[in-house]
Amino acid sequence: MFSRSYTNLVDLANGNLSALDYGGGGGGGGGGNGAGGRPPRARRMQRTMTTPGTLAELDEERAGSVTSDVPSSLASDRLIVVANTLPVRCERRPDGRGWSFCWDEDSLLLHLRDGLPDDMEVLYVGSLRADVPAAEQDDVAQALLDRFRCVPAFLPKDVLDRFYHGFCKQTLWPLFHYMLPFTSDHGGRFDRSQWEAYVLANKLFSQRVIEVLNPEDDYIWIHDYHLLALPSFLRRRFNRLRIGFFLHSPFPSSELYRSLPVRDEILKSLLNCDLIGFHTFDYARHFLSCCSRMLGIEYQSKRGYIGLDYFGRTVGIKIMPVGINMTQLQTQLRLPDLEWRVVELRNQFDGKTVMLGVDDMDIFKGINLKVLAFEQMLRTHPKWQGRAVLVQIANPRGGGGKDLEEIQAEIDESCRRINGQFSRPGYVPLVIVNRALSSVERMAYYTVAECVVVTAVRDGMNLTPYEYIVCRQGFPDLDGSGDDGPKRKSMLVVSEFIGCSPSLSGAIRVNPWNIDTTAEAMNESIALSENEKQLRHEKHYRYVSSHDVAYWSKSYIHDLERSCRDHFRRRCWGIGLGFGFRVVALDRNFKKLTVDSIVTDYKNSKSRVILLDYDGTLVPQTTINKTPNESVVKIMNALCDDKKNVVFIVSGRGRDSLEKWFSPCQDLGIAAEHGYFMRWTRDEQWQLNNQCSEFGWMQMAKPVMNLYTEATDGSYIETKESALVWHHQDADPGFGSSQAKEMLDHLESVLANEPVCVKSGQQIVEVKPQGVSKGFVAEKILSTLTENRRQADFVLCIGDDRSDEDMFEGIADIMRRSIVDPETSLYACTVGQKPSKAKYYLDDTNDVLNMLEALADASEVTDSQEDAEERTSIPDPE
């Protein structure tokens, strides 16, 4: 199955996905034991192929609400949840014959189905936490599929080690938690072979998905940083697939993320999704900043939704913190084991105020900082000596490293010092529990704790505070208050660097690096009045109980459905190689302009108008020398020589340069500075297409622009005869964009009473007279011809940027206004496959020149034929 995988690792690392076949990927066959938990909801397992289709746009006319009672189309679809590990526990039978399986009740993936429609099938794809021999993989796969609707992905051991323990844990995990590998012992240096294994593992996951995929009906929901490359594999195979992704870890700021050598590959892969989810706005903001700075893609917010316009597709951004499973916790609160454990702990800590920490033993959990803060609290507030106890549960984790060993040593040293200094008979201030606790044991500690303290220096979400709040709410005799009824109260001290912090408005937020303020927060949390603790608890419980995991998954799937609702409205093309692959989504009527079709209409017409942009249309945008070559001049002259043609260059450039460059073209019309200056032939005088001939507003606008130019490194001002343009493409992307918005508001305020308009464009802010646009130029040319009884019956308009969209929009409106002949052939054509108001496209400037040359040749043939007809119609003199 994997015999040829390793020959393609270089291709994988370089993103050459086409070097990989999509066949195979694991088997499915017989055996297995023990289902346990929930019954499977089987529906179908067919495999079909699809054709390229359309993708979603974010701006829906009707977005709906996650709490809406309107029936969802999801009820007839299936959700495939893809994650690194399946929500199934697997272990070898005691007799060594076969395997036993059961649901992992602690898995978030299992509980997310609580928010889905009852008749919606959920299929899981992921790996197992067990080393299954190759000879048994088919039997295990079939058993999991039949009993649990799970599809396991079996990775070869060496690939698994470099994928999970290598790239995931040594590169992505530290980086996403703000840790850079300054030395080989501090974080993991980028290892090309680990990246190759990461991509290969993602490819193997994609194969397992494709085996069971029905691309017309299924939704794909990918989870977490282990599978960042998976969207590219799936989108490359199925352009119309509905793909969502949710990141459960933090996303680092662009300054850290940009250090990753494969930063662009990962961003482009994620942008192949329809919806990308994050726990907090901070994480989403960092991702959006990376897209802006590294890919030049800006986001837009509309009707409360955030989206990125990526080659005609709108990639939605979802911000929704995950919740806990209320049903599961409330069920566990009724377990008989819990009550006696609570009684036992109350006896152990009788008369003491218990503060609790529950963390994995991890370098990012800040356990050492918490211990130091507790020590500082005991010193600065001696009243708590003999009364306050910090119980720190440190769940052991696999792996380790020098950093973790140092932190463990620091915690052990601090524990000895604190207990040595503050202990007394019957009182031990710091209790460290270095073992994994069962859920019931952990809930018992939650129940007796007066306060939970979370001091992680970076954490994706951290649901410990949520679990604590529910436990404090749910136990019948929580505070031992007897017949008077329990007083539900709780307190939280949480790090501002964890994902749940913004959701817990009643918690005391701290910077865990500041030991003094954290110590004061711990003191405040247990010194507050009982009424204040109760009010904060009630506020938190209302939020936690209503924003559980079912609410989270329902909200996410609702937005995924909305993001994909418009899939069939547009056509799409897959273009690019490797991780540069993307889908271009365009209007269904948008198509490439073919020479044969336009030449036919061109020959049959009698009055033609040809409007051509210059930069990016007749000469490439990337060329330094913008002077037109001999070929361009020759084509222009050939077109102008045809008396049926009116040919115009319509450009934003100044008239001096255009006049100089096209001086050999006598009959060529030029509209300079977007049409402010205009002339029909070389020998005519320039006309002004605007009544505004006073430019006193420039003296008002230029000082404002100078102010921002001085403050924005890399920006500059372009001064035209009729306009001022501020460019910031060479400035810092974020700062330049911010300054542009500020300048726009500033200029609009200063020039409010002037006859000008202030517009922002692609990395520019432009001030120009009102009513000046390429659309106005097109209308004026066509109207003039109509007034001269030469109504156009053929119109060709070609351009490549935003200013040309005005021209496309203008000529699309002229038919109903009788400015042109009712049978006119209209060709609005943009350069490049991109969203446009034009109905046609040409790939590049070479295509444009080839097409224009074909029209010029058609003019010569037509002229020759007409001359011959004229000669045959003249009678011979006698």
N, C-alpha and C positions, 0 to 999 in steps of 0.2 A: 504493500500500500504506500509506503514512504520511500521506496527504493531510489527514486530519482530526485527526492526533495533537495538533497544537499548540493546537487549540481547547479542549482538555481539561486544559491544564497547571495551571490554577487548581484544578480539581477534584482533580487528582492530588496537588498539594501539600497540599490540605486533607484528603487521604485519602478522597475520594469516589470509590471505585473503581467504583461502580455507574455512574458517568458514562461509563465506557469500555466499548466492545464488546470481545468476546473473539475476534472473527473475524480472519482474515488472519494476518499475522505473518511473511511471507517465503515464498519458493517453494522448490521442489526440482525440478530438472530437469537434464539431461544432461551430458556432457563431463568433462574433467579428465584428469590423467595422473599416473602414478607412485604406486604404493601403498607399496612399501618396508616393512620391518618385519614386523609380525604380520599374519597373515591374519584377516579379519573373521569373527566368529561370528554369522552371520545366523540369525534365527529367525522373527520376525514383525514386522509394522509396522501392525497394525490399529488403528483408533481406535474407542473405544466410549464410551458414556455410562454414568453410574452414578447411584444414588440415595443419599441420606444414610444413613450407617451408623453403626457404633459405632467408638470409638477405644480406644487401648491404655491400660491401667493398668500401673503399674510393679510393683506387688506381686504377682508370680507365685508360684504354689505351688512351681514348679520352674524355677529360673533357668538352670541349666546352666552350662557353662564354654566359654570360647573354644577350649580344647584338647580339648573333648569329641569322642568318635567317634560320637555319636548323629547320624544323618542329619538334615540341615537341610532345611526346606521351601523354602529359597532356591533349591535346585537347579532348581525348576520356574518360577522367577520371573526377572524382568529388572530390571537396575539402570540407571537413567538418572542419569548424573553431570552436574551442571550447574555450570559455572564461568565466570568472565569470559572466559577464552581456552581454545580447544580444544588438546589435546595433539598438534597437527599443525603442521608448518612448511609454509608456502605461499609460493611465489615465482613470478614471471612467467617464462615460457620465454624463452630468449635471442632467439628469433625474434619475440617479442611476440605469439605466437598461443597463447592458452590459459595454463594454470597447471600447475606441478608441485607435487606434495604428497609428504610423507614424515612418518613419526611423529617427534615430538619426544622423543628418548630421555632427555632431562633432565627431562621433565615428571613430576611426582608423580602426576598423574591417570592417566597411562598405566600406571604401575607398580602402582597400587593394585589392579588386577585380578589380580595375582599371589596375593592372599589370598582370592579368590573361588572358588566351585566351578567346575570346568572347563566344565560345560555351562550356566553362567549367562551369558546375553548381557549385554553392557555397551554402552550407547548414550551418546554424549557430546553435550551441548548447550553451545554457547559461541560466542564470536566469534573471528574470525581476526586474526592480526597482519599484516594486509594490507588495503589499500584496493581492494576489488573493485568495479569499475563496476557500476551497477545493471543494465546490459544483460547482464552475465555472471553475475549472482548466481544465477540459476536453474540454470545449467550447473554452476557450482562447487558449489552445494548438493547437486545430484544426484550428482555425482562423489564428494563426501565421504561421502554417505549410503551409496552402493553399495560403495565401496572401504574405508572406514574406520569405518562406522557412526557418523558424526559429523553433527550437525545444526547448521549455522552460523546465528548470529543476526547479521544485518547491521543496524548502527545508522547512521542518518544522521550525517554528519560533525559537524554542530553539536551534535546530541544526545550523540554520543560525547565530544566535547571537554568539554562541561559535566558529563557523567556521570563519565567516568574522570579526565580531567585536572583537572576542577573539584571536584565533591563528594567523589569517592573520595580523590584525592591532596591536595587542599587543606583538606578538612574532616575526613574520617574517619581518614585515615592519620596526620596529626599528633595528633589527639585520642587515638586508640588507642595512640599511643606517648608519651602524657603531655605533650603540647605544646599549650598554650592560646594562642589568637590575641590576646595582649594588645595588639599593634599590628598594623596592616595588613601589615607586613613580616614579622611573626613568626607563622607559621602562617596559616591561611586563615580569614577571618571568614565566618560563615554567610551564604550567598547563596541566597535563596529560589528563584531561577531554576535554580541548580545542583541543588537538592533536587528541583525539578520534573522536571529531566532525569533524575535518578537514579531516580525512581519510574517515569518513562516507559520508561527502559531496562529496568528490572526487569519491567515489563508486557510489553515486547516479548520478553524472554527467556521469560516464562510462555507467551506465544502459541506459541513454537517448541516448548516442552515439550508443550503441550496437543495440538499437531498429531500427535505420535507417541505419545501417552500411552495406555496401557491401564490405567486406574485400578484395576481389580480385581486385576491381577497385578504391577504395577510398583512398585519402590521408587525414591524420588527422593533423591539425595544432593547437597545444595547445598554449595558451597565458598566460603568467605571473605566478607570485608566488602563486596565489590562487589554482593552479591545479598541484602542483609539484608531487603529489602522483598518478595522473591519468594515466601516462604511464604504471605503474606497473599493474593496473587493466586491461588495454586494451591489453598489451603484454601477460599477463597470459592467456587471452581468445583467442587471435589470434596471433600466433607466427610470421606470415608473414605480419602482418599489417605494413603499411608505416606511421611512426609517426614522426612529427617534433614538436619542442618546441621552443618558443622564450620568453626570459626573458626581460621584459620592465623596470625592476628596476636594480639598481646596484647589483653586487654579491660581498660579502665582502671578505676580505683577509682570508686566512686559519686560522690565529690566532684568528679571531673573530668567523668565522663560526664553528670552532671546539668546541666552547662553547655550541652549540645547542645539547641537549640530543639525538635528533633523526637525527643527521647529516648523519649517514651512510644510513639510510632508504631513505632519500631524494636524496642523491647522486645516490644510486643504482636504484631508480625509474627513475631518469633522464636518466641514462645510458640505459634504455629500449627504448629510442628514437633512431631514425636513424640520426637525425640532431638536434643540440642544438644551438640556436642563441643568440648572445649578441650584445649590441650596440657598445662596444669598446673592444680593445684588453686587457685593464686592467681588465675588468670584466671576460673575457674569461680566462685570465691568472690566476686569483684568483680561478676560478672553476677548472682549470687544476691542480693547486697546491693542492687543496683539494683532488682531485682524487689521486694524487701522494702520499700525506702524510697520508691519511686516508684509502685508498683502495689499495695502492701500484701499481696504474696503471699509466704508463708513456704515454705521447702523442708523436706522430711523425708527422713531416711535410714533405709532398711529393707533388711536383708539385704545390706548392702554397696553398695546402689544409692541414688543421690540423685535425688529427684523433686520437681517442683513441681505442686501440685494447682491446675489452672487450669480452672474451670467444669466439674468432673467428669472432665476428662482429666488424666492424669498425664504431664507432660512430663519425660522422662528427661534427666539430665545425665551426660555421658560425659567422663571425664578420661583421656586416652591420648596421650602424646607420639608424634609420627610418627617413623618410622625411615627408614633409607636402603635402597636397593636393593642387597642383597648380591651377587646374581647379576651385575648389571651391573658393579659395581666389581671383582669378582673376574675377570670377563672382561677388563676393561680392564687389569688388572694383568699380564695375559699378553701384551699387545700388544708387538710388537718395538720400537716407537718408544720405549717407556718406559725400557728398559734403557739405551740410549745417552744418553738425556736425564739419567738419574740419574748416570751416569758423568761426564757433562759438568759437572753441578752440583757433584759431589763434587770434581772438579778445581778448579772455580772457588772453592769454599769450603774448600779443603784446609787442615786444621789449625784450622778455625774451628768454633765451636758456633753452629749456625743456629737462631734463633728465628723463627717464621713467623706472619704475620697475613694472612688472606684475607678481605677484606670488600668489599662494594659501597661506592662513594664516596657515602656517605649521612650526613646529619647525626646519625643515631642510632647509628652504628656505633662511635663513640668512637675513631677512628683517631688523632686529635690527642692524646687522653689517653694512648693506648698509647705514642706517640712520646715524650711527656714522661716517662712512667714509665721507658722504656728509657734516656733520658738520665740520669734520677735514679739508675738502677741502675749505670750506668758511673761516675758520680761517687762514689757511696757504696761501691762495690765495685770499686776500681781494677784488681783482678786480671783483670777481664773486658775491660779495654781492650786492644785488639789481638787478642782471642779471640772475643768474642761479636758476632754479626751479627744484626740484625733485618731480615728481608726482609718488606716489606709490599706485598702485592698488592692494589691498589685498582682494582676493576672499575669502569670508567666507567658511569654511568647517565644515561639521558635526563633532560631537565629540568634544574633547577638552582634558582636563587634566591639571594637575598642571604645567607641563613644558610650555605648550602653554599659559596658563594664565600669567605666569611670563614674557614670551616674549612679549605678548600683552601689559602688564603693562609697560615694558621697552620701547616699541615703543611709547606708549602714553606719557610717561614722556619725552622721547627725543624730540618728536614733540612739546610739550609745551615749552621745553627749547630752541630749535632752533628757533622756530617762535617768542618766546618772546625776544630773543637776536638779531635776524637779520631782523625781519619784519620792514617794513616802509610803509607809505601810498602808496597803489597800488602795493605792493610787499609782497607776502607770500612765503618764500623759500621752505617750505615743505608742500605738499598737500597729504593727505592720503584719498584714496577712499575706504571706508569699505563696499563695496557692489559688488555683481556680475554684471558685465557689459555684455550687448549683444555683439555679434561678431562685429556688425557695430560700436558700441561705442568704443570697444577696438581697432579696426582698425583706427578709427579717432585719437586716442591718438598716435598710432604707426606713423601715417602720420606726425604729427606735432613735434614728438620728434627728437631732434638732436642726441641723444644717448640712447641706452637701456643698463641698468646695471642689471646683474644677479649675485647675490652673494650667491647662494645656497651652503651650506656646504656639501651637498651630494644629487645628483639627477640623476635618471636613464638616461634621455635624455634631456628634456626641449626644446621644440620647439618654445619658445617665440622669440629667436633671428631670427629664420627662417621666422616666420610670419612678424616680423618687417622689415626684408630686402625686402620681397616681397611687402609690403605696401609702403615702401619708393621708390620702383621702379615703382609701378603701377599707382600712382595717377597722372592725367594729368598735374596739375599745382602744383607740390609738394612743391616748395619753393617760390611760388608766383613770379617767375621770368619773367612772362608775355610772350611777343612775342619772347624773346630771347631763349625760350625753357627751360624746367626744367633741373636743375643740379641734377642728381640722386646721392645722397651721404647718407652715414649712418655710424655710429660708434657703436662699441660694446665693453663693458667691461664685461667679463664673468669669472666666477669662474673656476678654473682648476679642480674642483671636479664634474663637470657635464658632461654628456655623449656627448653633442654637441661640447664641447670645442676643441677636436682634429680636428674636421672638419672645424673649422673657423680659418684658419691660419692668417687672417688679423685682428682678434680681439685682444684686449689687455687682456691677461690672468692674473688673480690675485689670490692670496691666500686670501680669504675673511676674514680669521682670523687676517690678518695683516692690521689693520685699516689705518696705514700711507701709505703703498704702494697702497692700494685700493683708497685712497683719491688722490694720485698722478696720478693714472691711470684715474680716473674720470676727473681730470683737463686736462690731456693730450688728452683725447678723444674729448673734446670740443675746445681745443686750437690748434689742428692740422690744417694745411692749408687745404683750400677747395679742392685743387687738390689731396692731400693725402686721404682725406675722400672719394673722388669720386673713386679713384683707389681701395681702400679697398672694397668699396661697390660693384664695378663691379666684383671683384674677388669672393666675397661672393655670389652675385646673380647668377653667372655662376654655382657655385656648388649647391646652393639650388634649382635652377630651373631644373637642370639635375638629381639631386638625390632626387626625390620626393618620395611619398609613393608608387606610381606605380613601380618605379625603384626598391625600396626596396622589395616589394612583388614578383616582377618578378625574382629578383636575388635569393631570398630565395627559392622560389618554384623550380627554376631551379636547385639549389644545392640539394634540397630534392629529386627531381627526379633522379639526378645523384647518390646520396647516396643509393637510393633504386633500381637502375637499375639492380643490379645483384642478386635480391632476389631469383631467381629460380635456381641459379647455385649450391647452397649448400643445404644440408639437415640441419635441426636444431632440437634441443630438448629443451623443457622447463624443467628446473630443479630448485630445491630450493623451500622453503616455504616462505610465507609472502613477505616482501620487499627484502628478499634474493633471490627471483625468478629472473632468468635470462635465456636468450636463448643462447644456445651453437650452433654456426654455424660451420659446418664442411663440408669437401668435400663430394660430393654425393656418392663417392665410399668408404668413410670411414665407417667402421662398426666394431661391436664388434667381437672379435675372439672367435669362439665357439669351445669347446673341441672336439666335434664329428667330425667336418670337418678337424681339424688339425691332429687328431689321425689317421684318415683314410689315409691321405697323408703320415703321419709318418710311418705307417705300410708298405706302398707300396714302400718306398724308400730304397735305398741300401747304400747311402753315405750321411750322415747328418752333418750339421754344426749348432751348437747352440751357439749364442753370447749373453751374458747377462750382462747388467749393474749391479752395486751393490746397491749403495744408491738410495732409492726410487723405486727399482725394486725387489730386494730380501729382503731388510729390509726397513721399513718405514722411510721417511725423518725426521719425527718428533721424532723418538725414540732417547734417549740419548745413550743407549748402542748399539753400531753398530756391536757388535760381532754376527756372524750368529749362530742361534740356531741349535739344533740337527736335526731338521726336514730339514733345508736347506742343511746341510752337507749330510744327508742321501739321499736326492733327487739328489744332485750333484754326489754322488758316484754311485747311481743307473743308472743315465744317462751315466756316464763315463764307467761303466762296459759293456755297449753295444758296441761291437767292430765296429759297423757301425757309431758311434757317435764321433764327435770332439766337445768338450764342452769348451768354454772359458768364463772367467770373464773378461770383458773389462771395466775398471774403471779409474777414474781420481785419485784415491787414490795411495799413495806410495806403493812400492813393499813390504816393511817390514811388514806392517799391513796385507796385503792380503796374504802374504806367511805364516804368523803366523796363521791367521784365518782358512785357507784352507789346513793346513798341513795334516789333515787326508785324503785328496783327492789326491791319487797318480797320477791319469791320467787326472786331471783337468788342463787345460791351463789357464794362467793368463797373461793379458796385463795391466800393471800398468802405471800410469801417462799418460793416454790416448794413450798408446801404445808405449811410448818411451822405456820401458823395457818390454820384452816378453819372456815367456818360454812355451813349449808345455806340459811338465809334471813336476811333483814335483822333479824328479831326474835330470832333465836337468839344465844346467847353464842358467842364464839370458842372453838374447841377446839384443843388442842395435839396435833399428830400425831407427837410424839416424846417418849420417856420422859425425855430430857435437859432438865431445867429449871434446871440450874446452868450459869452462864456465866462461871465463873472463868477458863476458858481464854481469854476475850477479854482479860483482864488480862495474859496471857502473850503473846498474838499481837499485840496492838496496838503494844507497844514495838518489836517486830521490824518491823512495817509502817511505823511512823513513821521508823525508821532508813532504810529504803529510799526512803520518800517525800522525806525531806530530801536524800537523795543523788541523786534522780532528778527533774530539773526537768520539770514538766508532769504529774506523777503526783499522785493523791490517793486518800484512803480514804473509802469509803462505809460508814457504820455502820448496820446494820439491827438489829432486835431479836434476831434469831437468827443473824446472820452478819456477817462483815467482808469487804468486797470492795476489793481494790487495783486501781485503774484506771491504765493507762499509755498510753492511745490518743493522748494529747497530748504524750507524751515522744518523744525521738529513737527511731525505730523499732528500730535495732540495739541501742542501749543499754537501752531499755525492755525488749526481749525478753530480753537478757542478764540484766538485773536481776530480771526475773520468774522466770527459771529458778533464779537464785541464791536468791531469796526462797522459792521452792517448796521447795527442799532445806532451807533454814534453818527454815522453819515445820514441815516434816515432822519434823525432828529435835527441835525444841522441844516439839511437841505430840504426840510419839509415843505417850504414855500417856493421851491425852485422847480422849473419845468424839466426835471430830470428823473430818472429812475435808478435805484440802487439794487443791483442783483448780485447774488453769489453764484458761482459756477464751480467747475472742477478746479479746485485750488486757486480760485481767483475771487476778487470782489471788484465789480465793475460799476462805474458811474457813467451814464450816457444820457443824451436827450431822450425825452419821452417819445414813443412812437417809432423809434428806430429799431428795425429788426429785418432779418432776411425774409420773413414772411411778408412784410410790407413791400419789399422789393419785388417778390414774385407777383404779388397782386398788382402792383403798379405796371409792370411790364406787360402782363396779360391784359389789363384794362386798356392800356394805351393801344395795343394791337386791335382790340375790339372796336375802340373809337375810330381807328383808321380803317375799319372794315376789312381787317385781316385776322379775323378770329382764329385762334390756335386750335388745331385738331390733333396735335401731338405735343405732349409736354414731358420732358425728361428733367429730373431734378436729382442731383447726386451730392451727398455730403457725409461727413463722418462724426460730427460732434454735436453738442447740445444746441448750439446756435442754429444748426441746420434743421433741427426738429421743428422750429418755427416755420421754416420753408415747407417741410413735409405737411405740417398741419394746415398751412395756408392753401396749398394746392388741392388738398383733400376736400376743401370747403367750396372751391370755385365752381364745381359742377352745378350745384343747386342754385347758384347765384347767376347763372347764364353768362358768366364771363368768358367761357370757352364754348366751343361747339359741343352739342349734346353727345356726339359720337367720339369725342376726344379720347385718345389713348393716353392715359396718365401713368407715368412711371416715376414713383418716388423711391429712391434707392439709397440705402445707407452702406457705408464701407465697413465690413466686418460683421460677423454673426453676433448680434447683440440686440437687446430690446430696443425697439424704435417705433415711431409712428409711420415710418415708411413700410410699404408692403413688399419691397424687394431688397436684396442685399447682393453685394459683390465682395469677394474675400479680401482684396487688397488693391493698392494703386495699380498694380500690373493688370488686374482684371478690368479696372476702369479704363485704362488706356487701350487695352485690346478691344473692348467693346466700342469705345469712341472711334477707334481706327476702323472697325467694321462698318460703323455708320458713315464715316468719311468715304470709304470705298463704295458703299451703296449710293452715296450722293454722286460720285463720279460716273457710275454705271447709269444712273437715272438721267443725268445730264446728257450723256452720250446718246441715249435712246431718244430723248426729246429733241436733240439737235438733228438726229437722223429723220425723225418724223417731220420736223419743220422743212428740211430740205426736200423731202418727197412731196410735200404739200404745195411747194412753189412751182407754178407752171413755167415751162420752158419758153423763153422769148422767141418770137418768130420774126 
